[in-house]
Amino acid sequence: MFNRRINVTESFIPPMKDYTKYLQKAFDSKWLTNRGQLTIDLEDRLREYLCLNNILLTTNGTIPIQIALKLLADKGNVITTPFSYIATASTIIWENCSPTFVDIDPDFLTIDESQIESNITPNTKAILVTHVFGNPCNIDVIEQIARKHKLFVIYDAAHCFGVKYNGKSIFNYGDISTCSFHATKLFHCGEGGAIICNNKDFTEKVFYSHNFGHDGPLSFHGLGINGKISELQSAMGHAVLDNMSNIIQARKKVVNLYRINLENPNIKFLKIREGTEWNYSYFPIILNDENTLKKIEDLLNKEGVFPRRYFYPSLNTIEYLKGPRMPISESISTRILCLPLFAGLTQKEVNSISSLILKCL
Ligand SMILES: *Cc1c(COP(=O)(O)O)cnc(C)c1O
C-alpha cells in the first residue's frame, strides 16, 4: 500500500546548497559558537518573523525551562500539567522544585484552569503549563490567577512556532515562554530552542544564565549554565526558515484532508481555542478506548506506518513524579494517537492512512 516507511513526522531537510550557503559563513569566520553572526542574524530574523520583542536562542528546548524554573520558582512548588512531554515535569524535579499536577480539559487538552486556584499553597511559586500541540492554554484566566496570587507564569510553548493568540505571538504571553527547535518540531535547528522573557526584571538574568553567568571574559554576573546554541545549529535554522511558509501550507493541506477523511462519530479531533491562529504542528485523534487505538496502531505498523502515542503515559503516573490520580489526563493518554504529519506526505498516503484507520472502528 505504501512504498516507503512513514513515521509520525519527518524532519524538513532543506536543499543541501541552501544549508552549505549558511554553513560557509561559519567556516569563513572560523567562529563556531558563542553567539556568532549566524546566531545573531537568526535571532533578528525570528524576532521579525514571529513579531517578538526579544528572543534568545538556546541549544535545545529543555534548558530554557530549567533556566525559567531556576529564576522564577526558586525550589518551590510549581503547578503543572500531567499531559505534556516528560521535559515539562522532569525539569521541575531537576531544579529541586516540586510539581503539583492539575488535570486537563478533555477538549482542549490544556490544563483545566478552573482547578488551579484550589491547588495553590503558600509554597506555590509558579505555574508551568504547556500549550499542547500548539493549542493555547486559557491564558486570560491563568494570568488573572497568577496576578491575584503573585505567581510567575512559564509557558512550555515547544509546539507553538508561529502560533498567534488574540492577534499576537503566543510567545509574548507569560513571564517566560520557551520553545523547542528539535529536529522533530515544526521549525528546527536539528537541536535547538529559545527562551522569550516578557518580564523586564528577568531579561538580563535569563541572558547571563544561558552563558555560565559571564558578563565579560573574566567576570560573572551570577550563576549560569551552558545553554548556548552553536553556529552549526543556527545555519540549519536559517535554511529551514527560508522554507517556512511552504512547510506550513503543506501541513495545512494534510490536516484538512485528514479532517475530511476521518469525520466519524468514533473519532474526536483536537478542539482549537477561539482566537488562535494555529500552526498545524500535530494531528492527534482521540478514540473511544485503548483497544481501538491498539488495533489501529497494529494495522498501520504492519503497513509500515508509525503514528505516535503523544502523550503517553500521563506524567503523574511516572514513578519519580508520584502524583495523585488525574482521571482525564490518564484516560485521554491511553486513547490519543498522533498521525503522520509533515511536508512531503502525499494526498494518496493520507487517504490510505485514513481508510486503514476507518477499517478499525
Ligand atoms: C520537544 C519538547 C520539549 C523538549 O525540547 P527539546 O528541544 O527536545 O529539549 C519540551 N516540552 C515539550 C512539550 C516538547 O514537545
The ligand as a Gaussian input file, in Angstrom:
#p B3LYP/6-31G(d) Opt

LIG

0 1
 C       10.092000      18.697000      22.460000
 C        9.531000      19.185000      23.735000
 C       10.346000      19.649000      24.787000
 C       11.835000      19.496000      24.801000
 O       12.510000      20.123000      23.788000
 P       13.973000      19.619000      23.378000
 O       14.366000      20.623000      22.336000
 O       13.860000      18.232000      22.844000
 O       14.840000      19.718000      24.586000
 C        9.734000      20.196000      25.908000
 N        8.398000      20.249000      26.022000
 C        7.582000      19.791000      25.055000
 C        6.103000      19.899000      25.221000
 C        8.128000      19.219000      23.889000
 O        7.317000      18.704000      22.958000

